[in-house]
Amino acid sequence: MPIYEYRCLKCRHEFGRLVRSAGEEQTLACPRCGKKDLEKKLSVFAARDGATSKPALPPSCAGCRNAGGPCPMRQ
């Protein structure tokens, strides 16, 4: 069950909700002002497999010789 992030178009309040079904999403309202005029935000997620891992490199740096060092693409 995904957690979606929303922004109220009336009061600009941002909040997240666990949405169990598409029908449930139609009944959502802003917890601050009560309006149903919401915008679903694009959000990212994180997942862990329990192993110690390094942060993922951006696609442009995946094959970089300086992986782990200063990025020449960002200087």
Rosetta silent file (secondary structure, phi, psi, omega in degrees, C-alpha in Angstrom):
SEQUENCE: MPIYEYRCLKCRHEFGRLVRSAGEEQTLACPRCGKKDLEKKLSVFAARDGATSKPALPPSCAGCRNAGGPCPMRQ
SCORE:     score description
SCORE:     0.000 S_00000001
   1 L     0.000  117.784 -175.934    0.000    0.000    0.000 S_00000001
   2 L   -79.107  151.974  171.462    1.661    3.183   -1.166 S_00000001
   3 E  -102.979  119.762  179.909    1.968    6.427    0.716 S_00000001
   4 E  -103.419  151.444  176.670    1.234    9.324   -1.601 S_00000001
   5 E  -108.014  139.517 -177.820    2.130   12.958   -1.065 S_00000001
   6 E  -130.935  157.899  172.502   -0.345   15.704   -1.873 S_00000001
   7 E  -129.858  130.671  177.148   -0.473   19.508   -1.996 S_00000001
   8 E   -76.361  128.760 -179.357   -3.697   21.409   -1.463 S_00000001
   9 L   -76.967  -14.802  179.031   -4.248   23.865   -4.320 S_00000001
  10 L   -85.628  -56.256 -174.884   -6.259   26.168   -2.023 S_00000001
  11 L  -107.854   -1.252  177.428   -4.010   26.580    1.061 S_00000001
  12 L    68.413   12.515  178.068   -0.769   24.972   -0.297 S_00000001
  13 L   -68.461  136.016  178.145   -0.560   22.565    2.670 S_00000001
  14 E  -108.722  137.736 -178.527    1.494   19.436    1.911 S_00000001
  15 E  -154.433  163.180  178.349    0.666   16.088    3.489 S_00000001
  16 E  -117.737  150.988  179.092    1.035   12.357    2.950 S_00000001
  17 E  -143.433  142.222  171.086   -1.596    9.609    3.044 S_00000001
  18 E   -81.743  118.248 -175.772   -1.610    5.830    2.923 S_00000001
  19 L  -111.550  118.533 -176.497   -3.979    5.050    0.045 S_00000001
  20 L   -87.167  -26.021 -178.956   -5.446    1.546   -0.053 S_00000001
  21 L  -152.474  161.414  179.127   -7.470    1.899   -3.269 S_00000001
  22 H   -64.037  -33.795  178.903   -8.061    4.286   -6.157 S_00000001
  23 H   -65.127  -33.951  178.929  -11.603    4.934   -4.876 S_00000001
  24 H   -66.251  -32.755 -179.546  -10.242    6.077   -1.534 S_00000001
  25 H   -64.461  -29.889 -179.639   -8.137    8.694   -3.272 S_00000001
  26 L   -68.555  -20.792 -177.115  -11.289   10.353   -4.636 S_00000001
  27 L   -98.046   -0.523 -178.010  -12.506   11.092   -1.091 S_00000001
  28 L   -65.598  144.176  176.081   -9.305   12.739    0.184 S_00000001
  29 L  -137.952  155.099  178.906   -9.495   16.268    1.534 S_00000001
  30 L   -63.990  128.469  179.074   -6.877   18.652    2.881 S_00000001
  31 L   -68.671  -16.751 -179.047   -6.486   18.146    6.635 S_00000001
  32 L   -87.976  -51.621 -173.791   -5.936   21.905    7.101 S_00000001
  33 L  -111.858  -11.043  177.350   -8.744   23.521    5.092 S_00000001
  34 L    84.878   -3.407 -179.841  -10.961   20.576    4.102 S_00000001
  35 L   -73.021  152.063  179.889  -10.894   21.285    0.348 S_00000001
  36 L  -102.635    8.611 -179.763  -10.696   18.366   -2.084 S_00000001
  37 L   -85.692   85.660 -172.914   -8.754   20.268   -4.742 S_00000001
  38 E  -114.753  151.680  175.421   -5.479   18.345   -4.369 S_00000001
  39 E  -116.568  127.442  176.440   -2.404   17.862   -6.500 S_00000001
  40 E   -79.436  127.673 -178.423   -0.501   14.578   -6.219 S_00000001
  41 L   -87.945  150.436  172.881    3.190   15.327   -5.844 S_00000001
  42 L   -78.534  124.220 -178.306    5.935   13.379   -7.530 S_00000001
  43 L  -130.763  159.898  178.896    7.857   11.690   -4.750 S_00000001
  44 L  -108.176  162.263  179.544   10.795    9.362   -4.447 S_00000001
  45 L  -128.306  163.288  177.105   11.105    6.336   -2.263 S_00000001
  46 L  -126.089  144.475  178.173   13.896    4.593   -0.451 S_00000001
  47 L  -136.956  142.878  178.275   14.358    0.888    0.064 S_00000001
  48 L  -125.695  142.493  177.920   16.858   -1.018    2.148 S_00000001
  49 L  -101.619    5.682  179.549   17.750   -4.656    1.892 S_00000001
  50 L    92.694  -15.068  179.245   19.310   -4.778    5.348 S_00000001
  51 L   -88.463  154.265  174.999   22.852   -4.771    3.999 S_00000001
  52 L   -71.784  128.257 -178.035   25.249   -1.909    4.470 S_00000001
  53 L  -138.623  160.496  175.938   25.295   -0.003    1.242 S_00000001
  54 L   -92.082  155.580  176.104   26.690    3.170   -0.269 S_00000001
  55 L   -59.639  145.011  178.511   24.400    5.861   -1.689 S_00000001
  56 L   -69.450  142.283  176.901   23.508    5.257   -5.319 S_00000001
  57 L   -83.308  147.926  174.321   25.363    7.341   -7.863 S_00000001
  58 L   -60.676  152.521 -178.200   23.409    9.443  -10.340 S_00000001
  59 H   -52.876  -35.570 -178.636   23.173    7.768  -13.777 S_00000001
  60 H   -68.762  -17.349 -177.690   25.683   10.236  -15.257 S_00000001
  61 H  -106.520    0.017 -172.697   28.294    9.133  -12.685 S_00000001
  62 L   -56.669  -38.676 -178.997   27.697    5.373  -12.784 S_00000001
  63 L  -104.861   16.108 -174.932   30.808    4.635  -14.852 S_00000001
  64 L   -68.463  136.918  177.426   32.882    7.554  -13.606 S_00000001
  65 L   -67.560  -21.810 -178.264   36.540    6.871  -12.783 S_00000001
  66 L   -97.649   22.688 -178.634   36.199    9.209   -9.805 S_00000001
  67 L   -54.157  126.545 -178.185   33.306    7.289   -8.225 S_00000001
  68 L    93.715  -15.024  178.435   33.409    8.081   -4.528 S_00000001
  69 L  -108.196 -166.753  178.617   35.591   11.142   -5.102 S_00000001
  70 L   -63.354  135.205 -177.278   34.855   14.647   -6.326 S_00000001
  71 L   -82.887  118.259  178.499   32.557   14.520   -9.333 S_00000001
  72 H   -67.319  -20.335  179.708   34.092   16.209  -12.389 S_00000001
  73 H   -73.058  -19.997 -175.010   30.586   16.625  -13.837 S_00000001
  74 H  -109.936   12.706 -179.498   29.626   18.957  -10.986 S_00000001
  75 L  -100.785    0.000    0.000   32.692   21.186  -10.847 S_00000001
